[in-house]
Amino acid sequence: MLLLSREDIKKVITMRDIIEADKQAFKMVVDGTVEIPLRTVISGKYDGTYLFMPAYAPGIDAASIKVVDIFPHNIEQGLASSPAQVMLIDGKTGYVISILDGTYVTQLRTGASSGVAFDLLAKEECKIGALIGTGGQAMTQLEAMLCARKLEEVRIFDLNLDRCKEFCARAEEELGSYGAKFIAAESSDECIDDADLIITVTVSKNPVFDGNKVKPGCTISAVGTYTPDKQELSPDVLPRASKIICDSIEACLAETGDLLIPLEQGIITMDDIKWNIGDIINGIAPARENDEEIIVYETVGVGAQDLLAAKTIYDKAVEAGVGLTW
């Protein structure tokens, strides 16, 4: 069994690698070549939640299960609020062949999901990005945005301005090679002003930006909402959107208030939610048709992403001789 830490993974993988792995995962979802039961969620003590996400792809002889636990009070103890591990399983023998740092795998594959959306749905010429939220998922979201399009600047907003400025400084250090300027915005209006790409990655129960102020041609990736009572995406933008694309329609309609609440309120109907991102990859559904379209991408994450990311990382680690054999 190969144990792969965050540092090990960083040695062998790039964001582009994981974007391509996510594309393969999303294609498998619509092709029906991967089994991904809806995640099992168990509520526990201390406001904790346990989530279990299995996946099996016979075509690559591999299975996985991710265990991710949400314990919001961990922050008070200086601990991560969502610790996770991914087990990669040999599909021929049933043996666990690798345990990977699931927190980092989740950050990578979730960021890459936005990267896939921008690769396929954004205008070719994008100059300004907007990122709302600076938590644990934010840095890989930012990198995926920069990887997908050559941006001049990214405006970043968080309710805590000092924290936002600290994040921008860290982004400059870690992602400065992409050539974009990172600006701490003092409001969400300032953040999304004239933005070509928008990512929301918060746990807010209320919309975090004004959908009426999104400019034509913008592509939005809504990432943070994974329960029916949370709604970070502005419902005002949905009637303006020409397309609402999901990573998995089934999963999104089971989990995210970003769509469930506007559906209940009659702001949108099921006719507005037609395609998975895998349908775009397969050419079944149209991608961007002109530079004026507003396109919304809603993602809650599917187990296939963890499986393909883990398999990609594992193969590269074995080839490079990286990791601890146990």
C-alpha positions, 0 to 999 in steps of 0.5 A: 500500500502506498501512502501519499501525503499532500507534499507527495501529491504536489511533487507529481501532479499539476492542476491541468492533470486533475482538470483532465482527470475530472473531464474523464470522470464527468464523461464516465458519469454520463456514459454510465461507466462508473458506479457512484451511489449518492454520498452517505451522510451521518450526523454526529455529536459536536455539530459533526457530519460524516460523509462517505463517497464510494465509486467503482469504474470497471473500465479502469479496474479501480474503486475508491471511497472517500471519507470526509468529515465536517467538524466546524468547531475544529477551527477553534482548536487550530484543526482543519474543519473537513479532514478527509482520506481517500482509499484507492482500491485495485479492481482486480483484487479488492486490495487497498493499494493507496491511501491519499491525503483526502483533504488535498485530493478534494481541494484539487478535484473540486478546483479542477471542476471549475477548471473543466467548466471554464475550459468548456464554457467560458469565452476564449478572451477573459481578462477579469476573474472573481473569487468569493470565499477564501477558505480551504477550497479557495486556492485550488479554485483560484489556480483552476481559474488561472489555468483555464484562462489567461487573466489579467486580474482576479478580485477576491472577496471575503467577509473578513477583509484582513483574511482576504488580504492575507489570502491575496498575499499567499496567492501571489506567493503560490500562484504569481507565476500565472501573471495575474494581479490579485486584488482584495475587494471590499464588497461582493459588488466590487468583486464581480464588477466586469468579471468574465469568470466568477467562482463562489466557494462559501458555506453561506445560507444566503446569496453572496452576490447580486445576480443583476450585476453579472455582466453578459458573457460571464461564466459562473461556477457555484461550488460551496453549497452542498445542502438544501438549506444553503444558497450562495448563488444569487437566484437573480442570475438564473433567469438571465442565464442561457444555460444551467449546467451541473456536474451531476443533475441527480446529485445537485437536485438531491443536495444544493439549495442553489437550485432547489430553492429557486425551483421551489420558488418558481424562479426556474423550472426543471426545463432550465436544468437540462445537461450535465457537464459530461454532455458538453464533453460528449458533444451532446449538448451545446457549449457556449454559443456566443460571447453574450451568454451568461452560463451557470455551472453548479457543482456538488462533487461526485465520487467519480472525481475522487476515483479518477484523481486518486488513480491519476495521482497514484499512477504518477507517484508509482512512476516517480517513486514517490510516497511511503510504502506500507 
